[in-house]
Amino acid sequence: MNDRALKGACVSGLNPKVFLLFLALLPQFIDQAAGWSITVQIIILALIHIAISGVVYMVVGFSAKAVLQARPRAATVVSRLSGGAMITIAAFLIIEHVIH
């Protein structure tokens, strides 16, 4: 695993939203009357989520890499648009914080 993949896995794995997702969504899929313990059910559901997320991230990552390497101008546009979006979101958050 290269440095970028390891960094991405760490950032995704340590993201608190993942834990909130598990706390909010997984309990509704737990069957207390099932033959498996609640712990085992949660672990299985978490592993399914990790596997599906991994596949989606890989497809998106490899697709984006292929498109952006083939079109350097598109890479520049995407970088500028995402940077502008981040600045806009930051400005809205600052304004909202000042107003409230």
C-alpha positions in Angstrom: 0.0 0.0 0.0 1.5 3.3 -1.0 1.6 6.4 1.2 -1.5 8.0 -0.3 -3.6 4.9 0.1 -2.5 4.5 3.7 -3.2 8.2 4.4 -6.7 7.9 2.8 -7.5 4.7 4.8 -6.5 6.4 8.0 -8.4 9.6 7.3 -11.6 7.6 6.4 -11.2 5.2 9.2 -10.7 7.8 11.9 -13.5 10.1 10.6 -16.0 10.5 13.4 -18.9 10.5 10.9 -18.3 6.8 10.4 -18.9 6.1 14.1 -22.0 8.3 14.1 -23.2 6.5 11.0 -22.8 3.2 12.8 -24.6 4.5 15.9 -27.4 5.9 13.9 -28.0 3.2 11.3 -26.7 -0.2 12.5 -29.0 -0.7 15.5 -32.1 -0.9 13.2 -30.6 -3.8 11.4 -29.8 -5.8 14.6 -32.1 -8.7 15.4 -32.1 -9.5 19.1 -33.9 -12.8 18.4 -31.3 -13.9 15.9 -28.9 -16.8 16.7 -25.9 -14.5 16.6 -24.9 -12.1 19.4 -25.4 -8.4 18.9 -21.7 -7.9 18.9 -21.2 -10.4 16.0 -24.0 -8.8 14.1 -22.5 -5.3 14.4 -19.1 -6.6 13.4 -20.5 -8.3 10.3 -22.5 -5.2 9.3 -19.4 -3.1 9.8 -17.3 -5.4 7.7 -19.9 -5.3 4.9 -19.9 -1.5 5.1 -16.1 -1.4 5.0 -16.0 -3.7 2.0 -18.6 -1.7 0.0 -17.0 1.6 0.9 -13.6 0.2 -0.2 -14.9 -0.8 -3.6 -16.7 2.5 -4.2 -13.6 4.5 -3.1 -11.4 2.4 -5.4 -13.7 2.8 -8.4 -14.0 6.6 -7.9 -10.3 7.0 -7.2 -9.1 5.0 -10.2 -11.7 6.6 -12.5 -10.8 10.1 -11.3 -7.1 9.4 -11.8 -7.6 8.0 -15.3 -9.8 11.0 -16.3 -7.7 13.7 -14.7 -4.3 12.3 -16.0 -5.7 12.1 -19.5 -7.0 15.7 -19.3 -4.7 18.0 -17.4 -6.9 21.0 -18.0 -9.8 19.1 -16.3 -7.6 18.5 -13.3 -6.9 22.2 -13.1 -10.6 23.0 -13.4 -11.5 20.5 -10.7 -8.9 21.8 -8.3 -10.0 25.3 -8.8 -13.7 24.5 -8.4 -13.1 22.4 -5.3 -10.9 25.1 -3.8 -13.5 27.7 -4.5 -16.2 25.5 -3.0 -14.1 25.1 0.2 -13.6 28.9 0.4 -17.3 29.5 -0.1 -18.3 27.0 2.5 -15.8 28.6 5.0 -17.2 32.0 4.3 -20.8 30.9 4.9 -19.8 29.2 8.1 -18.0 32.3 9.4 -21.0 34.5 8.5 -23.4 32.1 10.1 -21.2 32.0 13.3 -21.0 35.8 13.4 -24.7 36.3 12.9 -25.8 33.7 15.4 
